[in-house]
Each structure stands twice: as structure tokens, then as C-alpha cells.
Amino acid sequence: MNGRERYDATLRGEPVDHLARIPILMQRAAEHIGASYGNYAADWRVLTAAHLRSAADFGLDLLSVMSDPYRECSAFGGEVEFPPAGPKCPRPPLAAARDLALLAHPDPATSPRLASCLAAIRRFRDEGRGAYSILGWVEGPAAEAADLRGVTDFLLDLHDDPAFAGALMDRCMEAGIAFAAAQIAAGADTIGIGDAIASQISPRMYERLVLPRERVLAAAIRARGARVRMHICGNIAHLLPGLASLPLDILDVDHLVDLAAVRARIPPPVALAGNLDPVAEVRHGTPESIRAGVLRCYETAGNPYLVNAGCEIPPGTPDANLHALCAPIPSRA
């Protein structure tokens, strides 16, 4: 089986030769080809070269356009800088005012960073020749709102002005749907939703303000024929009842969460991915301990399961450790 066949069969609940490998590589992928993280995020040609080389060298089953939180932010009018250590947005577009009129209208065809993402997907489609799954990416409604407003101000808005916070998230959700649709048309078969800030929100507030918008976004992606992968960094234990109601195909699980508790709340056919500690177990582990950790996670999660750490593989992770993470592990029927 090639990577795309293995990935698709896993998510259909069919037998596979071994577990599919979908680790999150960004700065580590850039490092693998001698590029800086800033160049990787700024130049789609560097990003695609880094992922194609990493997939070939380490045995990945997926190519990804994940780069940083600020793609959509730049299309809304945010000024993004690209120092070698990685992108940053020193002043969020709405840092000074709760005024949606200050935001530009993202257009995937003409906004430079959105259009470059589509170019990367087309390159993956053409050079991957169907051998890999292609993962597109959008920021979730809460994460993008936090990027546009600033994390602290957005969290305060949720308490002090929920009507504004909701209207801002609606704008983010609508832009996310349009951007996801463009990525699917370009060749992405799965769209990841990154809504990291949600782990910092109470269950009540999450279910009242964030979850309904995530549901609309996920349903829109599925309606366009793509799969949905949800990634929320941190401890999502308090969000599991809400997450269980989303139309997901894959849920990433960070190392801060009890994987058995997640599986109890999120049964098949949703695939779980994770949840080794990216630093303590992957970067600082040994090939033997990493392989044992993957087996432990698989035993806990059961099928369907995809190999991944709890979050991004950190820079400085030894090649031998990444090889161990991606070493073929037979799947149990």
C-alpha cells in the first residue's frame, strides 16, 4: 500500500499493512533541508520541498501545508514578519478596537499567503502522484479570532462582549469555509482545523460560543468531500463532550490528555492520533522508547489509530528518533 491508500483504508475502517504515519512537521521539516522556519513559512516552494523530502526520507503517509497561525490573519490585514525563528504578528489587526470594519476580506485566489498555500497543494498533488494524503489547514473560529484580536483581549471579549466575540468568530468561520473549499479544489483530501485557544476556554463557554461555529465549519468541509481533522493543543479533557458531537474523521490528542478517556468519549469511527510527549518522549527519547510509546498509544486507542506525537515534532529531534516514530507497526484487524 502507498501512503494515501493506507491513510484512506484506515479511516474507512479497512485492514492496512501497517499504521499510517501523520506526524506534524513544520520547523523540523525546514531543518531537514537546511532552511529556516521563517523561510519555510514565507515561501511555499521551501515548504513543499521540506515536506516532500521528509516524507521520502522518514516514511510519512501525508503531505501537509501547516506552517504557522498567521496565514488567514495576513489575509484579514495583519502584518506578518518572517524572522528565521518563525512568523510573528506584532500587532493584531483588531488590537486597538472592536471594529470588524477594520478587517480586510480574505480571498484565497488573491490574498498572497492564501494563494501560496493553494500553490503548495497543487505541487503536492502533481509531485506526490497520488502516493500521499494531502492535508490542508484552516484556523478554527476561536483561534483565528484570537489571532486577529490578541489572545488576552479575545478571552476578555468572550466574557465582556460575547456578541462581538461571536460576530468576530462568524467572520473567521466564513473565511475558513471559503479557504477550505479552495484547498479542497486544489487537491487537499483532508482539512485540519487548528483551534488551539479552545483548550483555555471553559466547557460552558466553549459549548455556547465556539462549538457551534466549529460544527458549521467541519460540516462545510465534509459537504465538499474532504475529511476533517481537529487539532486543539493542550488539555482537552473538559471539551470532550462537545468534541464528541462534531463531524470529525481524526482527532489529534496532546500528551496532556488521558488517551483512554478520549477513546471512551470519542468512539470509532473517529480515528485518534497521538499522544506521545513531543519533547520528553520524542525529541529526548530513544528509538526503543519511542517505538514502545507508539505501541502503548495504539494499545490504548485501538483502531482506527494514526501515528503522531501529541503536537508538532520539535526542532532538534534526532533523525533516528523520527525514523523510530515512523517505523512501520503492523495494524491489528
N, C-alpha and C positions, 0 to 999 in steps of 0.2 A: 504494500500500500504506500502511496505517497502521502505527503502531509495533509493535503486537502481531503483526500479520501479518508484518512484516519480521523481527522477532525470531524468531518460530516457524519461518519458512521458512529462515532462516539455520541454525538448529540442526537442521533436518531435511535440510540439505544441498541445498536447492532454490534456484533463481535468485531474486534480490531486485533491487529497483530501485537501491538503494544500501546501503552498510554501515549496520548498526544501531548506534546510539549509546547506550552504557550507562555514562557516567562516574559515579564515586562523588561525590555531593554531600551534605554534611552541614552543616558550618558555612558553607560557601559558599552553600548553598541558603537558610539562615536569613538570611544577609547580604543576599540578593537581595530579600527582602521587609522588610528593616529590623528583623529580630528578632535577639536574642542567641542564641548557641549554647545557653546554658543553658535558655532558654525553648523552643527547638526540641526539646531532648531531654526536657524535663519535660512538655510539652503536645502531645498528638497532633494537636490542631487546628492548631497552628503548623506542625508537621512536614508535615502534608498540604497546607496552604496553600502552604508553601515549595516543595514538590515539584511540585504542580500548576502553579504559576506558572512555575517553572524549566523544566518540560517544554514548556509552551506557548511560552515566550519563546526558548528555546535549541534546541528541536527534539530533545528526548530521546525515546527509544523505550521508556523504562522508568520506573516509579514505584517508589520504594524506602522501606522503613521503617528503614533503617540509621540509628542515632542515636549510639550510644556502647557501650562494652563492658559496661555495668552493668545491663542490663535483667534478665537472669537472676540476677545477683548480688543485686539487690534482692529478688527473689522467694525467694532462699535465706536471706534475713535480713540482707543487707548494708544499711547505712545510706548512702544516696547523697545527695550535696549537688549543687545546681544553680546555682553562681555563673555570671555572664554568660559567662565564658570557656569553660564547659563542665562536664559532670558529673565528679565525683570521689568516690571511696570511701575516706575517710581511714583506715579501719581494716577490713581484710578480715575476714569472719566467723570464719575459722579462723586468724587471725594468731597467736593465743596457744596453740593446741593442735591436735594431730592427732586431732580428735574429730568424726566425722561426725554424731554425735547433736546437735551444736550447730546443724546446718543445718535450716532450715525446709523444707517440701515444696512446691515451686513448683506452683501451679495456674493454668493460663492463663486460666481463667474468673474467678478471684477475686484473683489477685495483681495489684495496681494497674498496675504497669508492663507486665506481660504483656497484661492486658486492654486497656490503651490501645493497644498495638500491633495487636491484633485490630480495634479500632475504626478505626484508621488504614487498615488493609487494606480494611475494608468501605467506608470513604469513598472510597478509590481505586477500588474495584470499581464503586461507584454513580456517581461523578462522572466517572471515566475512560471509562465506557460502552464498554468493550472495545477502546479505542484504544491502550492501553499494556499491556505486560507489567507484572506486579506482583511485585516482589521482596520476599519475606520474609527473615528473618535469624535465625540462631542462632549463639551462640558455640560453637566447636569444643570437644571434651573437654579438650584441654590448655589452651586459652586461658581457659576458664571455671574450671578448677581453679586456674590462676594468679591469677585474679581473687579467688577465694574464700580462697586460702591466702596470697597475696602472691607476686610473681614470684620473688624470691630464695629464699624458703622452698620454693616448689614445685620449683624447679630443684634445690635440695638434696635434697628428698624423692625425686626421680627416682633419685638416686644412693644416698641413705642408707636410704630406706624405700620401695622400689618397690611393695611390696604395698599400702601406704597410698595412694601416688600412683595406683596402678591402681584401687583402690576409690573414691577421690575422682573420678577420671575416669569411672568407671562411673556414679556418681550424676549427673554432669554430662551424660553421653551420654543417659541415660534421660530426664532433664528436657528435653534438647534435642529428642529424638524427640517427646515429648508437645507441646512448644511448636511445633515444626514442623508437626505434624499439625493443631493448632488454626489455625495461619496458613493452611494449605492449605484447610481447611474454610471459612475466612473469605473466600478468594478469591485467595490467592497462587498463581501458577503456577510459580514458581521459589523455592527456598530457598538463600540464601547461607550458607556455613559460614565463619566467621572464626576461624582458628586461628593467630593471628599468632606466638605464642610458639614454635610448632613450628620456625621458622627458626633458633632459638637452640639446638636440640637436635641431638645427633649422629645420623648416619644409623642407627647400630645401635640407639640408644635409641628413636629415632622409630619404626623398623620393629617393634621389640619391644613398645613400650608405647602409642604414640599411634596409629599407622596402623590397627591392628585395630579400634580404637574409632571412628575416622573412617569406616572401611569400614562398620561396622554402622549408623552414623548416616546416611551417604549412601544406603545400600541401603534404609533405612526410609523416607527421603524419596521415593525413586523408587517404592517399593512403593505409596505413597499418591498416585501420579500426577503428582508435580511434578518439575521439573528440579533439578539440583544444581550450584551454583556454588561453587567453592572459592577462598578468598582468604587467602593467607598473606603478610603483609608481609615485605619484606626479601629476602635471597638464598636461594632455594630450590633452588639447583643440586644440593646434596648430598641433597635429598629426592626428586629426580625419579624414581629407580627405584621408590620406594614410591608416589608420587603416580600413576604410570602404572598402578598396579593398582586404583585407586579407580574406582567407577562415577560418573564426572563427566560433565557436559554442558559446563561452562565452567570454565576455569582462568584466574584473574587472574594476570598476570605483572608483577612490580615491575620498576622500571628498573635494579635492581642485577643482573639476570639476563640472560644472553645469550638473546635470543628464539629464535635459530636452534637453540641447544642444547635449548631447551624443546620446540620443534616436533619435533626429532629423536627425543626421548624420548616425547612425547605426540602421537601422530599423530591425524588425523581418525578418527572424527567429533567428537572433543572440540574445542570452539571455544576459541581463545585470545583473551584480552582484555588490551590494554595495548600497549606498556610505556614510554610517554614519562615522563621525569622530571617529576613534578608541579610542582616548584618551578622548576628550571632551564629546562625546556623549555616548560611550560605557563604558569605564573604570570609568568615573566620572559622568555618568548619573544615573538615577533611573530606575527601571524596567518599570515604567509607561512611562517615557520619551523615553526609548529605543523602547518600543512597538509602541508608536506613531511615532517615527522616521522611523521604518521599514515600517509602513503603508504609511507614506509620500513618501518614496522612491518607494514603489510599485505603488502608485497612479501616480507618475511621469513617471516611466519606462514602466509601463504596462507589459503585457505578451509578451515574456517569461521573467521571473524575478526569480533570486535566492537570498536568504537572505545571506548577507555578509556585513561586515564593509568595509570601504574604503581600508584598508590594514590589516596587522596582528593584531589580538586581543592582546593587550599588557599584560605583566605580571602584576599581582596585580589586574586585573579585578575581581570584586567580583563574586562568583558563581551565586548569584541572578541576576546579570546583564547578564551573559552569558545565564542563563536559559531564561531570558526575550527575548534576541536576537533570541533564537532558539525556542521560544514558537510557536506552530502551528498557522498559519494565513491562513484562508480559501482562496483558489485561486478563482478568478473570471474567468468565461469562456470567 
